[in-house]
Amino acid sequence: MTERIMRAMSPWLMLASTLVLGACAVAQGPQLDNQALHQSYFDPGPYAGVDITRGGRHCQIFHPVNMNYDRHPIIIWGNGTGTSPAAYRDLLEHWASHGFVVVAAMTPNPGNGRDMAGCLDFALNLNSERGPFQGRLDPARIGVAGHSQGGAGAIALGRDMRITTVVALQPYIQGVQYNPTAVRGQRGPMLLLSGADGVTAPPDTHQKPIYDNTDVPVTWLTLRGATHLAPMQTGGSYRGVMTAWLRMQLRGDDEAARMFGGDDCVLCGDERWTLRAK
């Protein structure tokens, strides 16, 4: 290309660059303040319609109605002892509104992680079978989460090479199904959540051993005044924190990282929470 042609094109190149940079600036938008950012993860996500589908005999699927234009990360869910996905329905629907496909194990005893692993296998099979989920699930972005005994099951499944991250919500680790060696060999970073007033799975005896012995990066958050039943149905005050973590780990939400660290760490300055990380 001659110098004369380059000179003729340069105004147009400058204009195109200006338009591109301007579009990027508009797309980024203003940074939310800490309170607004935290609240945004309690708010419903961009997928307005959410549906619940039975997944074989042992799984229940919470998912966006419209999955035509996206590849959706997967979350495998484990209930607390003696409960079912219905006991956490609002929370699981909330995650579906943020674009996740949540596959919940329909078992009252998920502590060894086997039923949750079965639901993971089922979900990945759906991705290749003819139907509404075909080609819509992202096998490279899989989280596992659970409450109480389900938190222990999430840790057990966290050693599966397909898992991207673990959310262990007040995990109960003294049950007969829990394998104490499960904290070793985890496949991705862990969010560990405690309730300061929980008596069923107190932080010192049920979460501290996990934090001390696991071999992956762990962010451990303890909520002041929270009992063991605090996360039921809606997720309670844990809802925004868990949603932010899952969006950060599975959807590439860079803003969510501000919740957990950095110079303007949202939770570090929130007196309701105690944050430890390694």
Secondary structure, 3 states (H helix, E strand, C coil): CCHHHHHHHHHHHHHHHHHHHHHHHHHHCCCCCHHHHHHHCCCCCCCCCEEEEEECCCEEEEEECCCCCCCEEEEEEECCCCCCHHHHHHHHHHHHHCCCEEEEECCCCCCCCHHHHHHHHHHHHHCCCCCCCCCCEEEEEEEEEEECHHHHHHHHHCCCCCCCEEEEECCCCCCCCCCHHHHCCCCCCEEEEEECCCCCCCHHHHHHHHHHHCCCCEEEEEECCCCCCCCCCCCCCHHHHHHHHHHHHHHCCCHHHHHCCCCCCCHHHCCCEEEEEC
